[in-house]
């Protein structure tokens, strides 16, 4: 969303037709990352995560995924859906490090 306008951001993240929750991750009270997540029947769906770019090697995206996995376990949910993954996108590369990795291809979940 680097080039998107404030209105596009609000429409995408804040005007959703599903009940979403914002999870804030702080370090000594300083906001470092936010994840927008919604619950579905068998898991959580990670819609969007954004974080403080001043520390790119901090791994906030990975931390958020690990936290969401733990949240699924606490809620007794089997799956965490990481949303769209574009293999060529460096910003989405972290998604491929989690296993098992499956994709919905032609309406069927398949191992990637």
Secondary structure as a PSIPRED ss2 file (coil, helix, strand):
# PSIPRED VFORMAT (PSIPRED V4.0)

   1 X C   1.000  0.000  0.000
   2 X C   1.000  0.000  0.000
   3 X C   1.000  0.000  0.000
   4 X C   1.000  0.000  0.000
   5 X C   1.000  0.000  0.000
   6 X H   0.000  1.000  0.000
   7 X H   0.000  1.000  0.000
   8 X H   0.000  1.000  0.000
   9 X H   0.000  1.000  0.000
  10 X H   0.000  1.000  0.000
  11 X H   0.000  1.000  0.000
  12 X H   0.000  1.000  0.000
  13 X H   0.000  1.000  0.000
  14 X H   0.000  1.000  0.000
  15 X C   1.000  0.000  0.000
  16 X C   1.000  0.000  0.000
  17 X C   1.000  0.000  0.000
  18 X C   1.000  0.000  0.000
  19 X C   1.000  0.000  0.000
  20 X E   0.000  0.000  1.000
  21 X E   0.000  0.000  1.000
  22 X E   0.000  0.000  1.000
  23 X E   0.000  0.000  1.000
  24 X E   0.000  0.000  1.000
  25 X E   0.000  0.000  1.000
  26 X E   0.000  0.000  1.000
  27 X E   0.000  0.000  1.000
  28 X C   1.000  0.000  0.000
  29 X C   1.000  0.000  0.000
  30 X E   0.000  0.000  1.000
  31 X E   0.000  0.000  1.000
  32 X E   0.000  0.000  1.000
  33 X E   0.000  0.000  1.000
  34 X E   0.000  0.000  1.000
  35 X E   0.000  0.000  1.000
  36 X E   0.000  0.000  1.000
  37 X E   0.000  0.000  1.000
  38 X E   0.000  0.000  1.000
  39 X E   0.000  0.000  1.000
  40 X E   0.000  0.000  1.000
  41 X C   1.000  0.000  0.000
  42 X C   1.000  0.000  0.000
  43 X E   0.000  0.000  1.000
  44 X E   0.000  0.000  1.000
  45 X E   0.000  0.000  1.000
  46 X E   0.000  0.000  1.000
  47 X E   0.000  0.000  1.000
  48 X E   0.000  0.000  1.000
  49 X E   0.000  0.000  1.000
  50 X E   0.000  0.000  1.000
  51 X E   0.000  0.000  1.000
  52 X C   1.000  0.000  0.000
  53 X H   0.000  1.000  0.000
  54 X H   0.000  1.000  0.000
  55 X H   0.000  1.000  0.000
  56 X H   0.000  1.000  0.000
  57 X H   0.000  1.000  0.000
  58 X H   0.000  1.000  0.000
  59 X C   1.000  0.000  0.000
  60 X H   0.000  1.000  0.000
  61 X H   0.000  1.000  0.000
  62 X H   0.000  1.000  0.000
  63 X H   0.000  1.000  0.000
  64 X H   0.000  1.000  0.000
  65 X H   0.000  1.000  0.000
  66 X H   0.000  1.000  0.000
  67 X H   0.000  1.000  0.000
  68 X H   0.000  1.000  0.000
  69 X H   0.000  1.000  0.000
  70 X H   0.000  1.000  0.000
  71 X H   0.000  1.000  0.000
  72 X H   0.000  1.000  0.000
  73 X H   0.000  1.000  0.000
  74 X H   0.000  1.000  0.000
  75 X H   0.000  1.000  0.000
  76 X C   1.000  0.000  0.000
  77 X C   1.000  0.000  0.000
  78 X C   1.000  0.000  0.000
  79 X E   0.000  0.000  1.000
  80 X E   0.000  0.000  1.000
  81 X E   0.000  0.000  1.000
  82 X C   1.000  0.000  0.000
  83 X C   1.000  0.000  0.000
  84 X C   1.000  0.000  0.000
  85 X C   1.000  0.000  0.000
  86 X C   1.000  0.000  0.000
  87 X C   1.000  0.000  0.000
  88 X C   1.000  0.000  0.000
  89 X C   1.000  0.000  0.000
  90 X H   0.000  1.000  0.000
  91 X H   0.000  1.000  0.000
  92 X H   0.000  1.000  0.000
  93 X H   0.000  1.000  0.000
  94 X H   0.000  1.000  0.000
  95 X H   0.000  1.000  0.000
  96 X H   0.000  1.000  0.000
  97 X H   0.000  1.000  0.000
  98 X C   1.000  0.000  0.000
  99 X C   1.000  0.000  0.000
 100 X C   1.000  0.000  0.000
 101 X C   1.000  0.000  0.000
 102 X E   0.000  0.000  1.000
 103 X E   0.000  0.000  1.000
 104 X E   0.000  0.000  1.000
 105 X E   0.000  0.000  1.000
 106 X C   1.000  0.000  0.000
 107 X C   1.000  0.000  0.000
 108 X E   0.000  0.000  1.000
 109 X E   0.000  0.000  1.000
 110 X E   0.000  0.000  1.000
 111 X E   0.000  0.000  1.000
 112 X C   1.000  0.000  0.000
